[in-house]
Amino acid sequence: MCAEHTDSAGKAPLSAAWHIPEEAEPPYAEWIEDEVLALPVGDPAMAFFLGLGCRGLAERGGGLSHTNVGGFHSDDLTGAGDPVFRQFMGLLHTPLAAFLRRKYGKLAPNGIRDSADLRVSAIPHNLWANVNKPGNFNKRHDHGRATRSLCASGVYYPMAAGEPSVEAFGSPTSASKLLFFPEGKKPFEVQPLAGLLLLFRTDLLHETEPVPEGEPPRASLAFNLRARWLDTDLSRAAIEGDTIQVQRLLAEGADANAVDGLQGMRASHHAAEVGQLDALQALRAGGADDNALSLEGWSPLGLALDRKHMPVVEYLAGSLEEAGARLKDGGYPDAYAKIPEA
């Protein structure tokens, strides 16, 4: 089904095109009750190794206890070094763009420079592994209010225990359903399928049924996504780490401090958030203010620390200790996770 796409240089792109022909929408995608975008993502090997990774985390123990009644709920995995988790996160740009096209009626939101080159990047804000054994379930909950950036929540079902195969990809992973409760509408359910991705509003209530006795543990990934709107050539070059293009655009007069009107993000924010150190250095040399705050209060340093890009943190602040001291004065909104201790 959907394999990872790469550009001409062989690298996975860090964004997806906003304007595409109708026939170029993600294949096999469907809207369930006009609330949930459902589509297969990845391939059998990725789905298998994600399931293996989830079960391995559960075996090591620890984690969090939020909505889970029994079962395992991991810590945030967005900074995890495991390549299969990173591969999965890299496949979310196109589905998020499709989700947002439905939300905005295919028109870019107010404040975004709309052009044929407009692109959208999906930045996981949280990523959790869940493993439920028989009798375990997740009680009814949502993922909170959407913000200027935080725009979608999601669930992905890895492959159940067993060998990876094309036949298993797309087959049910458990008899227990994921139940949704849209306000003012009838509840509906979704059958977990290996390789299935679901995207929905952050405030959409949902819960899981208990895993039946006699079934193997059911694994899933749950996450929140921030959208980044790349509405200038410079922001697109910065997030892709195209340092030569960044330097060329600056030499031709591009504004190093241009912001989008929705989130107040600059090219330096985008470069720092995805760890593009060379591009960030080129932006600073071209006059970028890498202490600037977005409309939500993020600085490039705060975004780099949030995403655990330590070479960028050290470049901008010198050390983790100094980064923590600087961010106590702003750049890392209080609504988010506590600044790590040095």
LUMLUMDREN-953547 format. One record per residue (C-alpha): residue number from 0; residue in one letter; chain; x, y, z. Coordinates in nm, 3 decimals. Layout:
<recs>
REC / NUM / a / A / X / Y / Z
...
</recs>
This chain:
<recs>
REC / 0 / m / A / 0.000 / 0.000 / 0.000
REC / 1 / c / A / 0.157 / 0.329 / 0.107
REC / 2 / a / A / 0.535 / 0.305 / 0.114
REC / 3 / e / A / 0.767 / 0.586 / 0.219
REC / 4 / h / A / 0.825 / 0.834 / -0.061
REC / 5 / t / A / 1.161 / 1.000 / -0.117
REC / 6 / d / A / 1.284 / 1.295 / -0.316
REC / 7 / s / A / 1.536 / 1.287 / -0.599
REC / 8 / a / A / 1.824 / 1.291 / -0.348
REC / 9 / g / A / 1.689 / 0.979 / -0.178
REC / 10 / k / A / 1.579 / 1.154 / 0.143
REC / 11 / a / A / 1.230 / 1.148 / 0.290
REC / 12 / p / A / 1.079 / 1.497 / 0.255
REC / 13 / l / A / 0.997 / 1.690 / 0.571
REC / 14 / s / A / 0.672 / 1.837 / 0.436
REC / 15 / a / A / 0.386 / 1.774 / 0.195
REC / 16 / a / A / 0.244 / 1.988 / -0.085
REC / 17 / w / A / -0.076 / 2.177 / 0.000
REC / 18 / h / A / -0.211 / 2.222 / -0.355
REC / 19 / i / A / -0.247 / 1.888 / -0.533
REC / 20 / p / A / -0.485 / 1.745 / -0.795
REC / 21 / e / A / -0.787 / 1.558 / -0.663
REC / 22 / e / A / -0.647 / 1.228 / -0.789
REC / 23 / a / A / -0.325 / 1.286 / -0.592
REC / 24 / e / A / -0.497 / 1.261 / -0.253
REC / 25 / p / A / -0.358 / 0.975 / -0.040
REC / 26 / p / A / -0.469 / 0.641 / -0.186
REC / 27 / y / A / -0.716 / 0.427 / 0.008
REC / 28 / a / A / -0.808 / 0.721 / 0.235
REC / 29 / e / A / -1.164 / 0.750 / 0.363
REC / 30 / w / A / -1.356 / 0.972 / 0.602
REC / 31 / i / A / -1.547 / 0.787 / 0.872
REC / 32 / e / A / -1.867 / 0.969 / 0.976
REC / 33 / d / A / -1.705 / 1.289 / 0.844
REC / 34 / e / A / -1.497 / 1.295 / 1.165
REC / 35 / v / A / -1.200 / 1.061 / 1.126
REC / 36 / l / A / -0.957 / 1.033 / 0.834
REC / 37 / a / A / -0.856 / 0.668 / 0.797
REC / 38 / l / A / -0.583 / 0.541 / 0.566
REC / 39 / p / A / -0.310 / 0.276 / 0.554
REC / 40 / v / A / 0.041 / 0.407 / 0.618
REC / 41 / g / A / 0.378 / 0.241 / 0.576
REC / 42 / d / A / 0.433 / -0.120 / 0.480
REC / 43 / p / A / 0.427 / -0.463 / 0.651
REC / 44 / a / A / 0.788 / -0.436 / 0.768
REC / 45 / m / A / 0.734 / -0.098 / 0.936
REC / 46 / a / A / 0.407 / -0.212 / 1.094
REC / 47 / f / A / 0.578 / -0.527 / 1.223
REC / 48 / f / A / 0.876 / -0.348 / 1.376
REC / 49 / l / A / 0.656 / -0.079 / 1.531
REC / 50 / g / A / 0.457 / -0.354 / 1.701
REC / 51 / l / A / 0.779 / -0.517 / 1.815
REC / 52 / g / A / 0.900 / -0.183 / 1.951
REC / 53 / c / A / 0.576 / -0.119 / 2.141
REC / 54 / r / A / 0.584 / -0.462 / 2.301
REC / 55 / g / A / 0.951 / -0.422 / 2.390
REC / 56 / l / A / 0.879 / -0.093 / 2.567
REC / 57 / a / A / 0.594 / -0.257 / 2.760
REC / 58 / e / A / 0.820 / -0.542 / 2.870
REC / 59 / r / A / 1.073 / -0.291 / 3.011
REC / 60 / g / A / 0.794 / -0.125 / 3.210
REC / 61 / g / A / 0.770 / 0.227 / 3.347
REC / 62 / g / A / 0.571 / 0.476 / 3.145
REC / 63 / l / A / 0.266 / 0.682 / 3.234
REC / 64 / s / A / -0.081 / 0.629 / 3.372
REC / 65 / h / A / -0.335 / 0.864 / 3.214
REC / 66 / t / A / -0.641 / 0.710 / 3.053
REC / 67 / n / A / -0.522 / 0.350 / 3.061
REC / 68 / v / A / -0.706 / 0.105 / 3.286
REC / 69 / g / A / -0.442 / -0.160 / 3.315
REC / 70 / g / A / -0.207 / -0.195 / 3.022
REC / 71 / f / A / 0.103 / 0.003 / 2.931
REC / 72 / h / A / 0.132 / 0.370 / 2.827
REC / 73 / s / A / 0.485 / 0.484 / 2.738
REC / 74 / d / A / 0.661 / 0.811 / 2.799
REC / 75 / d / A / 0.678 / 1.055 / 2.506
REC / 76 / l / A / 0.872 / 0.893 / 2.219
REC / 77 / t / A / 0.915 / 1.196 / 1.992
REC / 78 / g / A / 1.284 / 1.217 / 2.084
REC / 79 / a / A / 1.341 / 0.843 / 2.052
REC / 80 / g / A / 1.638 / 0.737 / 1.845
REC / 81 / d / A / 1.474 / 0.416 / 1.720
REC / 82 / p / A / 1.474 / 0.452 / 1.339
REC / 83 / v / A / 1.138 / 0.279 / 1.292
REC / 84 / f / A / 0.962 / 0.533 / 1.515
REC / 85 / r / A / 1.134 / 0.812 / 1.325
REC / 86 / q / A / 1.032 / 0.654 / 0.994
REC / 87 / f / A / 0.671 / 0.649 / 1.112
REC / 88 / m / A / 0.679 / 1.014 / 1.217
REC / 89 / g / A / 0.823 / 1.102 / 0.877
REC / 90 / l / A / 0.516 / 0.955 / 0.703
REC / 91 / l / A / 0.264 / 1.187 / 0.870
REC / 92 / h / A / 0.305 / 1.499 / 0.651
REC / 93 / t / A / 0.082 / 1.387 / 0.363
REC / 94 / p / A / -0.200 / 1.253 / 0.586
REC / 95 / l / A / -0.196 / 1.574 / 0.793
REC / 96 / a / A / -0.216 / 1.788 / 0.478
REC / 97 / a / A / -0.517 / 1.583 / 0.364
REC / 98 / f / A / -0.681 / 1.625 / 0.706
REC / 99 / l / A / -0.627 / 2.001 / 0.700
REC / 100 / r / A / -0.753 / 2.038 / 0.343
REC / 101 / r / A / -1.086 / 1.898 / 0.465
REC / 102 / k / A / -1.082 / 2.128 / 0.769
REC / 103 / y / A / -1.009 / 2.443 / 0.568
REC / 104 / g / A / -1.208 / 2.354 / 0.257
REC / 105 / k / A / -0.884 / 2.329 / 0.056
REC / 106 / l / A / -0.810 / 2.699 / 0.124
REC / 107 / a / A / -0.506 / 2.799 / 0.325
REC / 108 / p / A / -0.596 / 2.947 / 0.666
REC / 109 / n / A / -0.593 / 3.322 / 0.723
REC / 110 / g / A / -0.243 / 3.459 / 0.767
REC / 111 / i / A / -0.072 / 3.208 / 0.539
REC / 112 / r / A / 0.073 / 3.321 / 0.206
REC / 113 / d / A / -0.105 / 3.095 / -0.039
REC / 114 / s / A / 0.096 / 2.993 / -0.344
REC / 115 / a / A / 0.153 / 2.693 / -0.565
REC / 116 / d / A / 0.458 / 2.607 / -0.352
REC / 117 / l / A / 0.284 / 2.612 / -0.012
REC / 118 / r / A / 0.377 / 2.307 / 0.196
REC / 119 / v / A / 0.272 / 2.162 / 0.531
REC / 120 / s / A / 0.493 / 1.986 / 0.782
REC / 121 / a / A / 0.365 / 1.753 / 1.056
REC / 122 / i / A / 0.555 / 1.784 / 1.384
REC / 123 / p / A / 0.459 / 1.521 / 1.642
REC / 124 / h / A / 0.399 / 1.699 / 1.972
REC / 125 / n / A / 0.364 / 1.372 / 2.163
REC / 126 / l / A / 0.394 / 1.008 / 2.062
REC / 127 / w / A / 0.295 / 0.730 / 2.299
REC / 128 / a / A / 0.309 / 0.352 / 2.268
REC / 129 / n / A / 0.016 / 0.163 / 2.420
REC / 130 / v / A / -0.006 / -0.210 / 2.486
REC / 131 / n / A / -0.328 / -0.356 / 2.627
REC / 132 / k / A / -0.354 / -0.714 / 2.746
REC / 133 / p / A / -0.688 / -0.895 / 2.791
REC / 134 / g / A / -0.915 / -0.690 / 3.015
REC / 135 / n / A / -0.715 / -0.367 / 2.963
REC / 136 / f / A / -0.869 / -0.062 / 2.797
REC / 137 / n / A / -0.844 / 0.317 / 2.770
REC / 138 / k / A / -1.127 / 0.514 / 2.929
REC / 139 / r / A / -1.305 / 0.797 / 2.751
REC / 140 / h / A / -1.088 / 1.103 / 2.692
REC / 141 / d / A / -0.979 / 1.367 / 2.444
REC / 142 / h / A / -0.641 / 1.528 / 2.377
REC / 143 / g / A / -0.738 / 1.883 / 2.468
REC / 144 / r / A / -0.811 / 2.206 / 2.291
REC / 145 / a / A / -0.655 / 2.282 / 1.954
REC / 146 / t / A / -0.415 / 2.578 / 1.933
REC / 147 / r / A / -0.264 / 2.779 / 1.647
REC / 148 / s / A / -0.025 / 2.486 / 1.596
REC / 149 / l / A / -0.178 / 2.180 / 1.759
REC / 150 / c / A / -0.436 / 2.067 / 1.506
REC / 151 / a / A / -0.486 / 1.690 / 1.509
REC / 152 / s / A / -0.463 / 1.375 / 1.715
REC / 153 / g / A / -0.408 / 1.028 / 1.582
REC / 154 / v / A / -0.388 / 0.656 / 1.642
REC / 155 / y / A / -0.188 / 0.400 / 1.446
REC / 156 / y / A / -0.214 / 0.023 / 1.472
REC / 157 / p / A / 0.108 / -0.176 / 1.427
REC / 158 / m / A / 0.104 / -0.537 / 1.327
REC / 159 / a / A / 0.010 / -0.791 / 1.595
REC / 160 / a / A / 0.260 / -1.051 / 1.711
REC / 161 / g / A / 0.374 / -1.277 / 1.428
REC / 162 / e / A / 0.579 / -1.253 / 1.112
REC / 163 / p / A / 0.543 / -0.951 / 0.879
REC / 164 / s / A / 0.342 / -1.029 / 0.569
REC / 165 / v / A / 0.139 / -0.855 / 0.303
REC / 166 / e / A / -0.159 / -1.069 / 0.404
REC / 167 / a / A / -0.143 / -0.952 / 0.766
REC / 168 / f / A / -0.114 / -0.586 / 0.666
REC / 169 / g / A / -0.465 / -0.446 / 0.672
REC / 170 / s / A / -0.610 / -0.736 / 0.872
REC / 171 / p / A / -0.775 / -0.695 / 1.217
REC / 172 / t / A / -0.535 / -0.676 / 1.512
REC / 173 / s / A / -0.801 / -0.719 / 1.782
REC / 174 / a / A / -1.175 / -0.766 / 1.826
REC / 175 / s / A / -1.181 / -0.466 / 2.062
REC / 176 / k / A / -1.289 / -0.148 / 1.883
REC / 177 / l / A / -1.193 / 0.217 / 1.913
REC / 178 / l / A / -1.509 / 0.413 / 1.995
REC / 179 / f / A / -1.567 / 0.781 / 1.908
REC / 180 / f / A / -1.821 / 1.017 / 2.064
REC / 181 / p / A / -1.871 / 1.329 / 1.850
REC / 182 / e / A / -2.078 / 1.600 / 2.019
REC / 183 / g / A / -2.438 / 1.603 / 1.901
REC / 184 / k / A / -2.395 / 1.289 / 1.689
REC / 185 / k / A / -2.424 / 0.917 / 1.734
REC / 186 / p / A / -2.114 / 0.735 / 1.861
REC / 187 / f / A / -1.934 / 0.517 / 1.608
REC / 188 / e / A / -1.661 / 0.256 / 1.614
REC / 189 / v / A / -1.349 / 0.175 / 1.416
REC / 190 / q / A / -1.199 / -0.172 / 1.378
REC / 191 / p / A / -0.821 / -0.180 / 1.446
REC / 192 / l / A / -0.636 / -0.296 / 1.135
REC / 193 / a / A / -0.263 / -0.353 / 1.098
REC / 194 / g / A / -0.109 / -0.046 / 0.932
REC / 195 / l / A / -0.420 / 0.173 / 0.976
REC / 196 / l / A / -0.373 / 0.542 / 1.062
REC / 197 / l / A / -0.657 / 0.751 / 1.207
REC / 198 / l / A / -0.651 / 1.132 / 1.229
REC / 199 / f / A / -0.914 / 1.335 / 1.413
REC / 200 / r / A / -0.975 / 1.658 / 1.607
REC / 201 / t / A / -0.785 / 1.692 / 1.934
REC / 202 / d / A / -1.112 / 1.744 / 2.126
REC / 203 / l / A / -1.293 / 1.440 / 1.984
REC / 204 / l / A / -1.383 / 1.206 / 2.271
REC / 205 / h / A / -1.277 / 0.844 / 2.228
REC / 206 / e / A / -1.218 / 0.526 / 2.425
REC / 207 / t / A / -1.118 / 0.165 / 2.361
REC / 208 / e / A / -1.306 / -0.152 / 2.437
REC / 209 / p / A / -1.134 / -0.402 / 2.668
REC / 210 / v / A / -0.920 / -0.658 / 2.489
REC / 211 / p / A / -1.109 / -0.989 / 2.499
REC / 212 / e / A / -0.979 / -1.284 / 2.698
REC / 213 / g / A / -0.768 / -1.519 / 2.492
REC / 214 / e / A / -0.646 / -1.249 / 2.252
REC / 215 / p / A / -0.279 / -1.145 / 2.228
REC / 216 / p / A / -0.189 / -0.796 / 2.356
REC / 217 / r / A / -0.304 / -0.513 / 2.130
REC / 218 / a / A / -0.046 / -0.246 / 2.048
REC / 219 / s / A / -0.116 / 0.105 / 1.923
REC / 220 / l / A / 0.055 / 0.441 / 1.884
REC / 221 / a / A / -0.127 / 0.757 / 1.991
REC / 222 / f / A / -0.003 / 1.106 / 1.913
REC / 223 / n / A / -0.073 / 1.476 / 1.867
REC / 224 / l / A / 0.046 / 1.677 / 1.570
REC / 225 / r / A / 0.151 / 2.037 / 1.522
REC / 226 / a / A / 0.111 / 2.179 / 1.172
REC / 227 / r / A / 0.382 / 2.402 / 1.028
REC / 228 / w / A / 0.291 / 2.615 / 0.728
REC / 229 / l / A / 0.588 / 2.668 / 0.497
REC / 230 / d / A / 0.473 / 2.973 / 0.302
REC / 231 / t / A / 0.808 / 3.119 / 0.190
REC / 232 / d / A / 1.096 / 2.978 / -0.011
REC / 233 / l / A / 1.322 / 3.047 / 0.286
REC / 234 / s / A / 1.108 / 2.853 / 0.534
REC / 235 / r / A / 1.093 / 2.557 / 0.296
REC / 236 / a / A / 1.469 / 2.558 / 0.247
REC / 237 / a / A / 1.528 / 2.592 / 0.622
REC / 238 / i / A / 1.313 / 2.297 / 0.726
REC / 239 / e / A / 1.466 / 2.076 / 0.457
REC / 240 / g / A / 1.817 / 2.175 / 0.564
REC / 241 / d / A / 1.907 / 2.307 / 0.217
REC / 242 / t / A / 2.183 / 2.539 / 0.337
REC / 243 / i / A / 2.296 / 2.635 / -0.013
REC / 244 / q / A / 1.942 / 2.742 / -0.101
REC / 245 / v / A / 1.914 / 2.934 / 0.228
REC / 246 / q / A / 2.234 / 3.122 / 0.148
REC / 247 / r / A / 2.126 / 3.190 / -0.209
REC / 248 / l / A / 1.785 / 3.323 / -0.106
REC / 249 / l / A / 1.940 / 3.551 / 0.157
REC / 250 / a / A / 2.195 / 3.681 / -0.094
REC / 251 / e / A / 1.906 / 3.760 / -0.331
REC / 252 / g / A / 1.735 / 3.969 / -0.065
REC / 253 / a / A / 1.501 / 3.728 / 0.113
REC / 254 / d / A / 1.389 / 3.855 / 0.454
REC / 255 / a / A / 1.561 / 3.637 / 0.715
REC / 256 / n / A / 1.296 / 3.738 / 0.969
REC / 257 / a / A / 0.979 / 3.697 / 0.761
REC / 258 / v / A / 0.696 / 3.546 / 0.967
REC / 259 / d / A / 0.374 / 3.369 / 0.879
REC / 260 / g / A / 0.060 / 3.541 / 0.999
REC / 261 / l / A / -0.097 / 3.237 / 1.165
REC / 262 / q / A / 0.172 / 3.112 / 1.400
REC / 263 / g / A / 0.438 / 3.383 / 1.380
REC / 264 / m / A / 0.698 / 3.125 / 1.277
REC / 265 / r / A / 1.022 / 3.226 / 1.108
REC / 266 / a / A / 1.269 / 3.020 / 0.907
REC / 267 / s / A / 1.491 / 2.997 / 1.216
REC / 268 / h / A / 1.204 / 2.838 / 1.412
REC / 269 / h / A / 1.158 / 2.574 / 1.143
REC / 270 / a / A / 1.530 / 2.494 / 1.116
REC / 271 / a / A / 1.570 / 2.465 / 1.495
REC / 272 / e / A / 1.258 / 2.252 / 1.543
REC / 273 / v / A / 1.379 / 1.981 / 1.307
REC / 274 / g / A / 1.748 / 2.006 / 1.400
REC / 275 / q / A / 1.889 / 2.169 / 1.084
REC / 276 / l / A / 2.200 / 2.319 / 1.243
REC / 277 / d / A / 2.380 / 2.425 / 0.923
REC / 278 / a / A / 2.070 / 2.602 / 0.792
REC / 279 / l / A / 2.026 / 2.775 / 1.128
REC / 280 / q / A / 2.385 / 2.897 / 1.118
REC / 281 / a / A / 2.332 / 3.030 / 0.766
REC / 282 / l / A / 2.018 / 3.212 / 0.878
REC / 283 / r / A / 2.200 / 3.375 / 1.170
REC / 284 / a / A / 2.478 / 3.485 / 0.935
REC / 285 / g / A / 2.208 / 3.638 / 0.713
REC / 286 / g / A / 2.061 / 3.844 / 0.996
REC / 287 / a / A / 1.797 / 3.612 / 1.143
REC / 288 / d / A / 1.696 / 3.684 / 1.501
REC / 289 / d / A / 1.718 / 3.340 / 1.660
REC / 290 / n / A / 1.575 / 3.473 / 1.988
REC / 291 / a / A / 1.244 / 3.576 / 1.826
REC / 292 / l / A / 0.923 / 3.435 / 1.971
REC / 293 / s / A / 0.637 / 3.285 / 1.773
REC / 294 / l / A / 0.280 / 3.393 / 1.845
REC / 295 / e / A / 0.252 / 3.099 / 2.084
REC / 296 / g / A / 0.568 / 3.204 / 2.267
REC / 297 / w / A / 0.822 / 2.960 / 2.123
REC / 298 / s / A / 1.181 / 3.059 / 2.052
REC / 299 / p / A / 1.407 / 2.855 / 1.822
REC / 300 / l / A / 1.596 / 2.743 / 2.134
REC / 301 / g / A / 1.274 / 2.632 / 2.301
REC / 302 / l / A / 1.166 / 2.432 / 1.996
REC / 303 / a / A / 1.508 / 2.268 / 1.964
REC / 304 / l / A / 1.503 / 2.167 / 2.330
REC / 305 / d / A / 1.145 / 2.047 / 2.305
REC / 306 / r / A / 1.246 / 1.821 / 2.015
REC / 307 / k / A / 1.572 / 1.719 / 2.190
REC / 308 / h / A / 1.805 / 1.844 / 1.915
REC / 309 / m / A / 2.103 / 1.889 / 2.144
REC / 310 / p / A / 2.359 / 2.012 / 1.883
REC / 311 / v / A / 2.118 / 2.301 / 1.804
REC / 312 / v / A / 2.059 / 2.366 / 2.176
REC / 313 / e / A / 2.433 / 2.383 / 2.237
REC / 314 / y / A / 2.482 / 2.612 / 1.937
REC / 315 / l / A / 2.212 / 2.853 / 2.053
REC / 316 / a / A / 2.279 / 2.843 / 2.429
REC / 317 / g / A / 2.616 / 2.679 / 2.490
REC / 318 / s / A / 2.484 / 2.413 / 2.728
REC / 319 / l / A / 2.167 / 2.251 / 2.855
REC / 320 / e / A / 2.206 / 2.434 / 3.185
REC / 321 / e / A / 2.231 / 2.772 / 3.011
REC / 322 / a / A / 1.937 / 2.682 / 2.786
REC / 323 / g / A / 1.723 / 2.612 / 3.093
REC / 324 / a / A / 1.823 / 2.945 / 3.248
REC / 325 / r / A / 1.743 / 3.139 / 2.931
REC / 326 / l / A / 1.411 / 2.969 / 2.869
REC / 327 / k / A / 1.283 / 3.048 / 3.216
REC / 328 / d / A / 1.247 / 3.405 / 3.083
REC / 329 / g / A / 1.047 / 3.295 / 2.777
REC / 330 / g / A / 1.062 / 3.083 / 2.466
REC / 331 / y / A / 0.925 / 2.761 / 2.618
REC / 332 / p / A / 0.555 / 2.810 / 2.702
REC / 333 / d / A / 0.443 / 2.704 / 3.049
REC / 334 / a / A / 0.156 / 2.508 / 2.896
REC / 335 / y / A / 0.402 / 2.247 / 2.776
REC / 336 / a / A / 0.640 / 2.007 / 2.944
REC / 337 / k / A / 0.877 / 2.122 / 3.216
REC / 338 / i / A / 1.224 / 2.227 / 3.101
REC / 339 / p / A / 1.458 / 1.931 / 3.161
REC / 340 / e / A / 1.709 / 1.961 / 3.441
REC / 341 / a / A / 2.074 / 1.987 / 3.340
</recs>
